Amino acid sequence: MSTTKKAKDTLPKIRKNKKNKTEFISEEEYLKNELIAETKSEYHAGEVVAMAGATLVHNQITSNLVRHIGNCLEYENCNVLGNDMLVYLEECKKYVYPDVVVICEEPEFTKKVKGRTEAITNPQIIIEVLSKGTAEYDMGEKMKCYLKLKSLNQYVIVSSERKLVITYTKDEKNEFKVKTYSENDDVLIGECEIPMEKIYHKIGF
């Protein structure tokens, strides 16, 4: 997910008061603001992070993933959602917008604000498409928070600079095992085998 232009800028942008002191906001205030905001922001334990627009390559990869996973799960009781789905990470007190979310159980949500469901709490698969500015965060702090989700069975990282996919898949011992895919591999996302060329369709490196 594209949040900032440089890796060092992935740190939250915190509101300042008139005395230039850090001003944290509550989850409730963030959610109320997010309902009416013109652009999306994430919430990191009291700090609000403004999100920047994604590149064409980033959006194309995300679109390819949603389409092919959706086709694979067409007749399953699953939802394949793009990056407008807000996810709550309770252990880290974060609200985030993953690039792709797959839910194959009855969706569970946090409480409602103004009649609208806030955020989903039980994703089974989360996918992030890396960019130069977010790679360190998506593979570091954010990944640690994702892997703490009890519902999560797989975290998938997709490069936007070369044909490279890394999956972290939960095994029968509830431990995450890492696997790296490249070039002409078929990538296993959940129960779906997706050729690398389909993930990077219409993208030239």
Phi and psi restraints in degrees (value plus and minus 20) as a CYANA .aco file:
   2 SER   PHI    -108.7   -68.7
   2 SER   PSI      96.2   136.2
   3 THR   PHI    -135.9   -95.9
   3 THR   PSI     -55.3   -15.3
   4 THR   PHI    -167.2  -127.2
   4 THR   PSI     151.9   191.9
   5 LYS   PHI    -105.3   -65.3
   5 LYS   PSI     -49.9    -9.9
   6 LYS   PHI    -147.6  -107.6
   6 LYS   PSI     132.0   172.0
   7 ALA   PHI     -76.4   -36.4
   7 ALA   PSI     -60.1   -20.1
   8 LYS   PHI     -86.3   -46.3
   8 LYS   PSI     -40.0     0.0
   9 ASP   PHI    -106.8   -66.8
   9 ASP   PSI     -17.0    23.0
  10 THR   PHI     -94.3   -54.3
  10 THR   PSI     -30.7     9.3
  11 LEU   PHI     -86.0   -46.0
  11 LEU   PSI     124.1   164.1
  12 PRO   PHI     -78.2   -38.2
  12 PRO   PSI     125.3   165.3
  13 LYS   PHI    -110.9   -70.9
  13 LYS   PSI      93.3   133.3
  14 ILE   PHI    -121.3   -81.3
  14 ILE   PSI     117.6   157.6
  15 ARG   PHI     -85.7   -45.7
  15 ARG   PSI     122.4   162.4
  16 LYS   PHI    -133.7   -93.7
  16 LYS   PSI     122.2   162.2
  17 ASN   PHI    -109.8   -69.8
  17 ASN   PSI    -194.7  -154.7
  18 LYS   PHI     -84.1   -44.1
  18 LYS   PSI     -43.7    -3.7
  19 LYS   PHI    -111.3   -71.3
  19 LYS   PSI      -8.7    31.3
  20 ASN   PHI      42.9    82.9
  20 ASN   PSI      11.4    51.4
  21 LYS   PHI    -122.0   -82.0
  21 LYS   PSI     130.3   170.3
  22 THR   PHI     -82.8   -42.8
  22 THR   PSI     113.7   153.7
  23 GLU   PHI    -142.0  -102.0
  23 GLU   PSI      88.4   128.4
  24 PHE   PHI    -105.0   -65.0
  24 PHE   PSI     131.8   171.8
  25 ILE   PHI    -140.0  -100.0
  25 ILE   PSI     140.5   180.5
  26 SER   PHI    -101.0   -61.0
  26 SER   PSI     144.0   184.0
  27 GLU   PHI     -81.0   -41.0
  27 GLU   PSI     -61.3   -21.3
  28 GLU   PHI     -80.9   -40.9
  28 GLU   PSI     -62.5   -22.5
  29 GLU   PHI     -85.7   -45.7
  29 GLU   PSI     -63.0   -23.0
  30 TYR   PHI     -78.0   -38.0
  30 TYR   PSI     -67.8   -27.8
  31 LEU   PHI     -85.7   -45.7
  31 LEU   PSI     -58.6   -18.6
  32 LYS   PHI     -84.9   -44.9
  32 LYS   PSI     -61.4   -21.4
  33 ASN   PHI     -86.0   -46.0
  33 ASN   PSI     -57.4   -17.4
  34 GLU   PHI     -86.9   -46.9
  34 GLU   PSI     -49.8    -9.8
  35 LEU   PHI     -83.4   -43.4
  35 LEU   PSI     -50.6   -10.6
  36 ILE   PHI    -133.4   -93.4
  36 ILE   PSI     -22.3    17.7
  37 ALA   PHI     -90.1   -50.1
  37 ALA   PSI     125.5   165.5
  38 GLU   PHI     -98.7   -58.7
  38 GLU   PSI     -46.4    -6.4
  39 THR   PHI    -146.5  -106.5
  39 THR   PSI     133.8   173.8
  40 LYS   PHI    -100.4   -60.4
  40 LYS   PSI     129.0   169.0
  41 SER   PHI    -158.1  -118.1
  41 SER   PSI     133.9   173.9
  42 GLU   PHI    -122.7   -82.7
  42 GLU   PSI     142.8   182.8
  43 TYR   PHI    -141.3  -101.3
  43 TYR   PSI     103.2   143.2
  44 HIS   PHI    -142.4  -102.4
  44 HIS   PSI      64.5   104.5
  45 ALA   PHI      31.0    71.0
  45 ALA   PSI      30.6    70.6
  46 GLY   PHI      82.0   122.0
  46 GLY   PSI     -31.1     8.9
  47 GLU   PHI    -131.2   -91.2
  47 GLU   PSI     120.4   160.4
  48 VAL   PHI    -126.4   -86.4
  48 VAL   PSI     108.6   148.6
  49 VAL   PHI    -132.2   -92.2
  49 VAL   PSI      94.9   134.9
  50 ALA   PHI     -92.5   -52.5
  50 ALA   PSI     119.3   159.3
  51 MET   PHI    -122.7   -82.7
  51 MET   PSI     115.4   155.4
  52 ALA   PHI    -111.8   -71.8
  52 ALA   PSI     142.1   182.1
  53 GLY   PHI     -88.9   -48.9
  53 GLY   PSI     129.4   169.4
  54 ALA   PHI    -108.0   -68.0
  54 ALA   PSI     140.0   180.0
  55 THR   PHI     -97.8   -57.8
  55 THR   PSI     147.1   187.1
  56 LEU   PHI     -79.6   -39.6
  56 LEU   PSI     -64.2   -24.2
  57 VAL   PHI     -80.9   -40.9
  57 VAL   PSI     -66.4   -26.4
  58 HIS   PHI     -77.4   -37.4
  58 HIS   PSI     -67.6   -27.6
  59 ASN   PHI     -87.3   -47.3
  59 ASN   PSI     -55.1   -15.1
  60 GLN   PHI     -87.2   -47.2
  60 GLN   PSI     -63.0   -23.0
  61 ILE   PHI     -81.8   -41.8
  61 ILE   PSI     -65.8   -25.8
  62 THR   PHI     -80.0   -40.0
  62 THR   PSI     -64.2   -24.2
  63 SER   PHI     -81.4   -41.4
  63 SER   PSI     -63.0   -23.0
  64 ASN   PHI     -80.4   -40.4
  64 ASN   PSI     -63.9   -23.9
  65 LEU   PHI     -83.9   -43.9
  65 LEU   PSI     -67.0   -27.0
  66 VAL   PHI     -80.9   -40.9
  66 VAL   PSI     -62.4   -22.4
  67 ARG   PHI     -85.7   -45.7
  67 ARG   PSI     -69.2   -29.2
  68 HIS   PHI     -95.7   -55.7
  68 HIS   PSI     -56.0   -16.0
  69 ILE   PHI     -88.1   -48.1
  69 ILE   PSI     -60.1   -20.1
  70 GLY   PHI     -80.7   -40.7
  70 GLY   PSI     -62.0   -22.0
  71 ASN   PHI     -83.1   -43.1
  71 ASN   PSI     -61.1   -21.1
  72 CYS   PHI     -83.0   -43.0
  72 CYS   PSI     -58.8   -18.8
  73 LEU   PHI    -121.0   -81.0
  73 LEU   PSI      -0.8    39.2
  74 GLU   PHI     -73.9   -33.9
  74 GLU   PSI     -59.2   -19.2
  75 TYR   PHI    -124.5   -84.5
  75 TYR   PSI      -6.5    33.5
  76 GLU   PHI    -120.9   -80.9
  76 GLU   PSI     141.7   181.7
  77 ASN   PHI    -104.2   -64.2
  77 ASN   PSI      45.5    85.5
  78 CYS   PHI    -152.2  -112.2
  78 CYS   PSI     132.7   172.7
  79 ASN   PHI    -136.7   -96.7
  79 ASN   PSI     111.5   151.5
  80 VAL   PHI    -134.3   -94.3
  80 VAL   PSI      93.3   133.3
  81 LEU   PHI    -138.9   -98.9
  81 LEU   PSI     126.4   166.4
  82 GLY   PHI    -106.8   -66.8
  82 GLY   PSI    -182.3  -142.3
  83 ASN   PHI    -104.1   -64.1
  83 ASN   PSI       0.4    40.4
  84 ASP   PHI    -117.9   -77.9
  84 ASP   PSI     -19.1    20.9
  85 MET   PHI    -110.8   -70.8
  85 MET   PSI      93.4   133.4
  86 LEU   PHI     -97.3   -57.3
  86 LEU   PSI     113.0   153.0
  87 VAL   PHI    -139.9   -99.9
  87 VAL   PSI     115.3   155.3
  88 TYR   PHI    -119.7   -79.7
  88 TYR   PSI     107.2   147.2
  89 LEU   PHI    -127.8   -87.8
  89 LEU   PSI      73.3   113.3
  90 GLU   PHI     -81.6   -41.6
  90 GLU   PSI     -61.6   -21.6
  91 GLU   PHI     -80.8   -40.8
  91 GLU   PSI     -51.8   -11.8
  92 CYS   PHI    -126.6   -86.6
  92 CYS   PSI     -21.1    18.9
  93 LYS   PHI      34.6    74.6
  93 LYS   PSI      30.6    70.6
  94 LYS   PHI    -143.0  -103.0
  94 LYS   PSI     124.7   164.7
  95 TYR   PHI    -134.3   -94.3
  95 TYR   PSI     102.7   142.7
  96 VAL   PHI    -154.7  -114.7
  96 VAL   PSI     142.5   182.5
  97 TYR   PHI    -136.5   -96.5
  97 TYR   PSI      69.0   109.0
  98 PRO   PHI     -83.6   -43.6
  98 PRO   PSI     139.0   179.0
  99 ASP   PHI     -88.3   -48.3
  99 ASP   PSI     -60.3   -20.3
 100 VAL   PHI    -160.2  -120.2
 100 VAL   PSI     116.6   156.6
 101 VAL   PHI    -147.9  -107.9
 101 VAL   PSI     113.4   153.4
 102 VAL   PHI    -138.2   -98.2
 102 VAL   PSI     108.0   148.0
 103 ILE   PHI    -146.2  -106.2
 103 ILE   PSI      98.2   138.2
 104 CYS   PHI    -138.0   -98.0
 104 CYS   PSI       3.4    43.4
 105 GLU   PHI    -149.6  -109.6
 105 GLU   PSI     157.2   197.2
 106 GLU   PHI     -83.1   -43.1
 106 GLU   PSI     101.6   141.6
 107 PRO   PHI     -81.0   -41.0
 107 PRO   PSI     118.2   158.2
 108 GLU   PHI    -137.1   -97.1
 108 GLU   PSI     120.6   160.6
 109 PHE   PHI    -146.5  -106.5
 109 PHE   PSI     140.3   180.3
 110 THR   PHI     -95.3   -55.3
 110 THR   PSI    -198.6  -158.6
 111 LYS   PHI     -82.8   -42.8
 111 LYS   PSI     151.6   191.6
 112 LYS   PHI    -120.9   -80.9
 112 LYS   PSI     127.7   167.7
 113 VAL   PHI    -140.6  -100.6
 113 VAL   PSI     103.9   143.9
 114 LYS   PHI      33.5    73.5
 114 LYS   PSI      17.1    57.1
 115 GLY   PHI      62.0   102.0
 115 GLY   PSI     -20.8    19.2
 116 ARG   PHI    -131.4   -91.4
 116 ARG   PSI     115.7   155.7
 117 THR   PHI     -81.3   -41.3
 117 THR   PSI     119.2   159.2
 118 GLU   PHI     -98.6   -58.6
 118 GLU   PSI     -89.4   -49.4
 119 ALA   PHI    -170.9  -130.9
 119 ALA   PSI     130.2   170.2
 120 ILE   PHI    -101.8   -61.8
 120 ILE   PSI     127.1   167.1
 121 THR   PHI    -138.3   -98.3
 121 THR   PSI     -26.3    13.7
 122 ASN   PHI    -151.0  -111.0
 122 ASN   PSI      32.8    72.8
 123 PRO   PHI     -89.0   -49.0
 123 PRO   PSI     126.2   166.2
 124 GLN   PHI    -115.8   -75.8
 124 GLN   PSI     -52.4   -12.4
 125 ILE   PHI    -152.6  -112.6
 125 ILE   PSI     114.7   154.7
 126 ILE   PHI    -146.1  -106.1
 126 ILE   PSI     114.8   154.8
 127 ILE   PHI    -144.0  -104.0
 127 ILE   PSI     112.8   152.8
 128 GLU   PHI    -140.6  -100.6
 128 GLU   PSI     111.9   151.9
 129 VAL   PHI    -115.6   -75.6
 129 VAL   PSI      99.3   139.3
 130 LEU   PHI     -96.1   -56.1
 130 LEU   PSI     129.3   169.3
 131 SER   PHI    -151.1  -111.1
 131 SER   PSI     149.9   189.9
 132 LYS   PHI     -77.1   -37.1
 132 LYS   PSI     -57.7   -17.7
 133 GLY   PHI    -100.4   -60.4
 133 GLY   PSI     -36.5     3.5
 134 THR   PHI    -138.0   -98.0
 134 THR   PSI     -25.0    15.0
 135 ALA   PHI     -77.1   -37.1
 135 ALA   PSI     -66.7   -26.7
 136 GLU   PHI     -82.1   -42.1
 136 GLU   PSI     -62.0   -22.0
 137 TYR   PHI     -90.6   -50.6
 137 TYR   PSI     -65.9   -25.9
 138 ASP   PHI     -85.3   -45.3
 138 ASP   PSI     -48.8    -8.8
 139 MET   PHI    -119.0   -79.0
 139 MET   PSI     -18.3    21.7
 140 GLY   PHI    -139.9   -99.9
 140 GLY   PSI    -124.1   -84.1
 141 GLU   PHI     -77.6   -37.6
 141 GLU   PSI     -65.0   -25.0
 142 LYS   PHI     -85.9   -45.9
 142 LYS   PSI     -60.9   -20.9
 143 MET   PHI     -82.4   -42.4
 143 MET   PSI     -61.7   -21.7
 144 LYS   PHI     -78.1   -38.1
 144 LYS   PSI     -60.2   -20.2
 145 CYS   PHI     -88.3   -48.3
 145 CYS   PSI     -62.5   -22.5
 146 TYR   PHI     -79.4   -39.4
 146 TYR   PSI     -65.7   -25.7
 147 LEU   PHI     -89.0   -49.0
 147 LEU   PSI     -29.8    10.2
 148 LYS   PHI    -104.9   -64.9
 148 LYS   PSI     -30.2     9.8
 149 LEU   PHI     -88.2   -48.2
 149 LEU   PSI     103.3   143.3
 150 LYS   PHI     -84.4   -44.4
 150 LYS   PSI     -51.3   -11.3
 151 SER   PHI     -98.7   -58.7
 151 SER   PSI     -38.2     1.8
 152 LEU   PHI     -92.7   -52.7
 152 LEU   PSI     107.5   147.5
 153 ASN   PHI    -123.3   -83.3
 153 ASN   PSI     -42.2    -2.2
 154 GLN   PHI    -177.8  -137.8
 154 GLN   PSI     117.0   157.0
 155 TYR   PHI    -137.2   -97.2
 155 TYR   PSI     109.0   149.0
 156 VAL   PHI    -140.9  -100.9
 156 VAL   PSI     109.8   149.8
 157 ILE   PHI    -132.8   -92.8
 157 ILE   PSI     107.7   147.7
 158 VAL   PHI    -142.3  -102.3
 158 VAL   PSI     104.5   144.5
 159 SER   PHI     -94.5   -54.5
 159 SER   PSI     125.1   165.1
 160 SER   PHI    -125.0   -85.0
 160 SER   PSI     -12.6    27.4
 161 GLU   PHI    -135.2   -95.2
 161 GLU   PSI     -36.9     3.1
 162 ARG   PHI    -179.9  -139.9
 162 ARG   PSI     148.7   188.7
 163 LYS   PHI     -97.7   -57.7
 163 LYS   PSI      72.8   112.8
 164 LEU   PHI    -171.2  -131.2
 164 LEU   PSI     106.4   146.4
 165 VAL   PHI    -151.9  -111.9
 165 VAL   PSI     114.8   154.8
 166 ILE   PHI    -141.7  -101.7
 166 ILE   PSI     109.1   149.1
 167 THR   PHI    -137.1   -97.1
 167 THR   PSI     123.4   163.4
 168 TYR   PHI    -137.9   -97.9
 168 TYR   PSI      87.7   127.7
 169 THR   PHI    -137.1   -97.1
 169 THR   PSI     110.7   150.7
 170 LYS   PHI     -94.1   -54.1
 170 LYS   PSI     113.2   153.2
 171 ASP   PHI    -119.3   -79.3
 171 ASP   PSI    -192.5  -152.5
 172 GLU   PHI     -86.1   -46.1
 172 GLU   PSI     -36.5     3.5
 173 LYS   PHI    -115.7   -75.7
 173 LYS   PSI      -9.7    30.3
 174 ASN   PHI      42.4    82.4
 174 ASN   PSI      10.1    50.1
 175 GLU   PHI    -129.2   -89.2
 175 GLU   PSI     123.4   163.4
 176 PHE   PHI    -109.7   -69.7
 176 PHE   PSI     106.3   146.3
 177 LYS   PHI    -126.9   -86.9
 177 LYS   PSI     114.8   154.8
 178 VAL   PHI    -115.9   -75.9
 178 VAL   PSI     121.2   161.2
 179 LYS   PHI    -161.1  -121.1
 179 LYS   PSI     117.1   157.1
 180 THR   PHI    -130.9   -90.9
 180 THR   PSI     112.9   152.9
 181 TYR   PHI    -138.1   -98.1
 181 TYR   PSI     125.1   165.1
 182 SER   PHI    -168.1  -128.1
 182 SER   PSI     145.1   185.1
 183 GLU   PHI      25.2    65.2
 183 GLU   PSI    -127.7   -87.7
 184 ASN   PHI    -118.3   -78.3
 184 ASN   PSI      -1.0    39.0
 185 ASP   PHI     -91.3   -51.3
 185 ASP   PSI     136.6   176.6
 186 ASP   PHI    -114.9   -74.9
 186 ASP   PSI     104.9   144.9
 187 VAL   PHI    -112.7   -72.7
 187 VAL   PSI     107.3   147.3
 188 LEU   PHI    -112.0   -72.0
 188 LEU   PSI      88.2   128.2
 189 ILE   PHI    -134.9   -94.9
 189 ILE   PSI      89.1   129.1
 190 GLY   PHI      41.8    81.8
 190 GLY   PSI    -144.5  -104.5
 191 GLU   PHI    -118.9   -78.9
 191 GLU   PSI     -12.5    27.5
 192 CYS   PHI    -120.3   -80.3
 192 CYS   PSI     106.2   146.2
 193 GLU   PHI    -116.7   -76.7
 193 GLU   PSI      95.0   135.0
 194 ILE   PHI    -138.1   -98.1
 194 ILE   PSI      99.6   139.6
 195 PRO   PHI     -78.6   -38.6
 195 PRO   PSI     121.0   161.0
 196 MET   PHI     -75.4   -35.4
 196 MET   PSI     -56.4   -16.4
 197 GLU   PHI     -85.1   -45.1
 197 GLU   PSI     -46.5    -6.5
 198 LYS   PHI     -97.3   -57.3
 198 LYS   PSI     -54.3   -14.3
 199 ILE   PHI     -84.1   -44.1
 199 ILE   PSI     -58.4   -18.4
 200 TYR   PHI    -125.2   -85.2
 200 TYR   PSI       6.5    46.5
 201 HIS   PHI     -79.5   -39.5
 201 HIS   PSI     114.1   154.1
 202 LYS   PHI      49.5    89.5
 202 LYS   PSI      -2.5    37.5
 203 ILE   PHI    -141.6  -101.6
 203 ILE   PSI     105.8   145.8
 204 GLY   PHI    -129.8   -89.8
 204 GLY   PSI     116.1   156.1
